[in-house]
């Protein structure tokens, strides 16, 4: 007996708002069970819940980041289903983040001394708050009443920037866990490489579209062979950079922060000086070269 995956994925139980409830209701129940097992009058327990809740959100934002690329690279029923339900999957991320928001609220309201002594750091606060502002704007403009205030271009700009910002936050957290601290947990590896893969897929899809556009009608317009070799070498180097952060993070950070203006920026500019993203930047450059259109 063969199963028609397309037909299965059309089932209304796993589409749109039903999919949203299917994911976010059990997730919230698990969150409540975890909460009931600990003593929320203790700051450390609230801190645990902040991490616990966001760990549900992270795989979802990485998946949302990869969806459009999956559709380009591996067209088929599953990527199509993901694309169709991207809004609802995004809403599940918002629910997990709302839980984190609740625990952050508890921490900053009832454990103010602990919050300001142990947690508050201006740049982190700016990054986190910007993330929540983006998230709120994205949720509101996912419904007709919010969407009607934006034109198509503004909507796209908001959702793309928000997605990148919300991907960048956890990706950098896990990059630092692997590249700064010497005893990362298995989950740090899992989340770092998932975040990396999500964005690398976007780069690959972008490269594929560029190559198709270049070769459309005339294969001779593809990138010269030297560009392709050099581009491929850059992509391989980017992978190497991605896997070896612990060995280069310190000298590279020292170098990038050497000028006074740069050391100043690190105090407040989110993600500055962008070390976690160097590998993906190099891979993007390689892809750009390898898919350059011949004049
Ligand atoms: C003002 C807003 C925010 C505050 C105050 C905040 C606070 C915190 C705190 C205190 C922790 C550490 C908990 C612990 O280990 O003791 C944490 C972890 C984390 N936060 Fe946030 N956060 C904010 C926004 C965000 C946003 C927007 C994201 C984006 C997805 C995010 C992603 C994470 C991640 C990935 C972790 C690490 C979880 C782990 O341990 O695996 N946070 N946050």
Boltz pocket constraint, residues with backbone or C-beta under 6 A from the ligand:
constraints:
  - pocket:
      binder: B
      contacts: [[A, 47], [A, 48], [A, 50], [A, 51], [A, 52], [A, 54], [A, 55], [A, 57], [A, 58], [A, 104], [A, 119], [A, 124], [A, 125], [A, 127], [A, 128], [A, 129], [A, 131], [A, 132], [A, 166], [A, 169], [A, 170], [A, 173]]
      max_distance: 6.0
